Amino acid sequence: MNSLEGLMIVGLTGQTGAGKSTVSKIFSDNGFSVINADLIARKVVEKDTPCLSEISDYFGLSVLNPDGTLNRKALAGIVFTDKAKLETLDTIIYPYITGEILRLIRKYSADGQKLILLDAPTLFESHADDFCDIIISVIADSEIRMKRITARDNISDEQARQRMDSQLSEEFFRSHSDYIIENNGLIDAVNEISKEVSDRIKDYYHNTVA
């Protein structure tokens, strides 16, 4: 539960390849200010940032490109095949991501934007769920997710499977969420459900928070 008076923070998370971006767009169109944790995760590891320095100190210069930027494929090849190293990476990067999320929440609040959607693939792992009022998880069948991931990231089925296996289980998402949205390719149905959920949350906010 967030501690900023008058805010409604909705956490959006779920399985990789499930299609959170579709749900996020509906919430944005319906008046929610969106904080995209993926974009933040990229920002905090830009060249010459303290976070990137910590990563290269631990994992070595092989995770850097010649120009000093992060070599994402090299880092992914290390952490998605070694759970302990993935956990170490999380320990390094999450405090930077969380700090930037909180800064944006305060900025939106100061600007009078009180309905906030936090789009965060690792919402639970980073403990960002601690300052969310409502949590929505998007899930999909594993084969559909694999096809989406391989097409989106231009990686092999094996690499996609490693990323899927590194995540929390579907059962975890179901048991730790207020809403579950299944996205198996019926875009009109997903849009309709997402609009219905966002309307319901807005009504709840105006009736109890505002």
C-alpha positions in Angstrom: 0.0 0.0 0.0 1.4 3.4 -1.0 1.9 6.1 1.6 1.2 9.1 -0.6 -2.2 10.5 0.2 -4.8 10.7 -2.6 -2.9 8.4 -5.0 -4.1 5.1 -6.6 -1.1 3.1 -7.7 -1.9 0.0 -9.8 0.9 -2.5 -10.4 0.8 -4.3 -13.8 3.0 -7.4 -14.1 2.9 -10.9 -15.4 4.6 -13.5 -17.4 7.2 -12.6 -20.0 5.6 -12.6 -23.5 2.1 -12.4 -22.0 1.4 -9.0 -23.7 1.4 -6.5 -20.9 1.9 -3.6 -23.3 -1.7 -4.2 -24.7 -3.2 -3.8 -21.2 -0.9 -0.9 -20.4 -2.1 1.1 -23.5 -5.8 0.6 -22.5 -5.1 2.0 -19.0 -3.2 4.9 -20.5 -6.0 5.7 -22.9 -8.4 5.6 -19.9 -6.6 8.3 -18.0 -3.8 6.5 -16.1 -0.3 7.9 -16.0 2.0 5.0 -16.9 5.4 4.4 -15.3 7.3 1.9 -17.5 9.8 0.0 -15.4 11.4 -1.5 -18.5 12.4 2.0 -19.7 13.6 2.8 -16.3 15.7 -0.4 -16.2 17.3 0.7 -19.4 17.9 4.2 -18.1 19.7 3.2 -14.9 22.2 1.1 -16.9 23.2 3.7 -19.4 26.8 4.4 -20.1 28.8 5.9 -17.1 25.9 5.3 -14.6 26.7 4.0 -11.1 24.5 1.0 -11.7 26.4 0.0 -14.9 29.7 0.4 -13.0 28.5 -2.0 -10.3 27.4 -4.5 -12.9 30.7 -4.5 -14.8 32.7 -4.6 -11.5 30.9 -7.9 -10.6 30.4 -9.6 -14.0 33.5 -8.3 -15.7 34.3 -6.2 -18.8 32.8 -8.9 -21.1 29.3 -7.4 -20.3 30.4 -4.0 -21.9 30.6 -3.1 -25.5 33.8 -1.4 -26.8 32.1 2.0 -26.4 31.4 1.4 -22.7 27.6 0.7 -23.1 26.0 -2.4 -21.7 26.2 -5.6 -23.9 22.7 -6.9 -23.1 23.1 -10.2 -24.9 26.3 -11.0 -23.1 24.8 -10.2 -19.8 21.7 -12.2 -20.6 23.8 -15.2 -21.6 25.4 -15.1 -18.1 22.4 -14.5 -15.9 19.7 -16.5 -17.6 21.7 -19.7 -17.3 22.7 -19.2 -13.6 20.1 -18.4 -11.0 22.5 -17.2 -8.4 24.0 -14.7 -10.9 20.6 -13.5 -11.9 19.8 -12.9 -8.2 23.0 -10.9 -7.8 22.1 -8.8 -10.8 18.7 -8.2 -9.3 20.3 -7.1 -6.0 22.4 -4.6 -7.9 19.8 -3.1 -10.2 16.6 -3.1 -8.2 17.5 -0.3 -5.8 18.2 2.0 -8.7 15.0 1.1 -10.5 12.9 1.5 -7.3 14.4 4.9 -6.6 13.5 6.2 -10.0 10.0 4.7 -9.8 9.4 6.6 -6.5 10.8 9.8 -8.0 8.3 9.6 -10.8 5.4 8.7 -8.5 6.1 11.8 -6.5 6.5 13.9 -9.6 3.1 12.7 -11.0 1.5 13.3 -7.6 2.9 16.9 -7.5 1.5 17.5 -11.0 -2.0 16.4 -9.9 -1.9 13.0 -11.6 -3.3 10.6 -9.0 -4.1 7.5 -11.1 -0.8 5.7 -11.8 -0.1 2.4 -13.5 3.2 0.9 -12.7 4.1 -1.4 -15.6 6.8 -3.6 -14.1 7.7 -7.1 -15.3 9.6 -7.8 -12.0 7.1 -6.1 -9.7 7.2 -8.8 -7.0 10.9 -9.5 -7.3 11.9 -5.9 -6.8 9.3 -5.5 -4.0 7.7 -2.6 -5.9 4.4 -4.3 -5.1 4.8 -2.9 -1.5 3.6 0.5 -2.7 0.8 -0.7 -5.0 -2.8 -0.5 -4.0 -4.0 -3.0 -6.6 -2.1 -5.6 -8.6 -3.0 -6.9 -12.1 -1.1 -9.8 -13.7 -1.2 -10.7 -17.3 -0.7 -14.4 -18.2 -0.8 -16.5 -21.4 -0.2 -20.0 -22.6 3.4 -21.0 -22.6 3.6 -21.8 -26.4 2.0 -18.5 -27.3 4.5 -16.7 -25.0 7.4 -18.5 -26.5 6.4 -17.4 -30.0 6.1 -13.8 -28.9 9.4 -13.7 -27.1 11.4 -15.3 -29.9 9.9 -12.8 -32.4 10.2 -9.8 -30.1 13.8 -10.4 -29.0 15.1 -12.4 -32.0 16.3 -15.3 -29.8 16.1 -19.0 -30.0 13.4 -21.2 -28.4 15.9 -22.4 -25.9 16.8 -18.9 -24.9 13.2 -18.0 -24.6 12.5 -21.0 -22.4 15.4 -20.0 -20.1 13.8 -16.6 -19.6 10.4 -18.1 -19.0 11.8 -20.5 -16.5 13.6 -17.8 -14.6 10.3 -16.1 -13.8 7.7 -16.7 -11.1 5.1 -19.4 -11.7 1.6 -18.8 -13.1 0.3 -20.0 -9.7 2.3 -17.3 -7.9 0.8 -14.6 -10.2 -2.7 -15.9 -9.7 -2.4 -16.1 -5.9 -0.8 -12.6 -5.5 -2.9 -10.5 -7.8 -6.2 -8.7 -7.4 -7.0 -9.2 -11.1 -5.8 -11.7 -13.7 -6.0 -10.9 -17.4 -5.4 -13.8 -19.8 -4.0 -12.7 -23.2 -3.9 -15.7 -25.6 -4.3 -13.6 -28.7 -8.0 -12.5 -28.8 -7.1 -8.8 -28.8 -10.7 -7.5 -28.8 -11.4 -9.6 -25.7 -8.3 -8.4 -23.9 -9.0 -4.8 -24.8 -12.6 -5.1 -23.4 -11.5 -6.8 -20.2 -8.7 -4.2 -19.7 -11.1 -1.3 -20.2 -13.6 -2.9 -17.8 -10.9 -3.4 -15.1 -9.6 0.1 -15.5 -13.1 1.6 -15.3 -13.7 -0.5 -12.1 -10.5 0.8 -10.5 -11.3 4.4 -11.4 -14.8 4.0 -9.9 -13.2 2.6 -6.7 -10.7 5.4 -6.5 -13.3 8.1 -6.9 -15.6 6.5 -4.4 -13.0 5.8 -1.7 -9.7 7.7 -2.2 -10.4 11.0 -3.9 
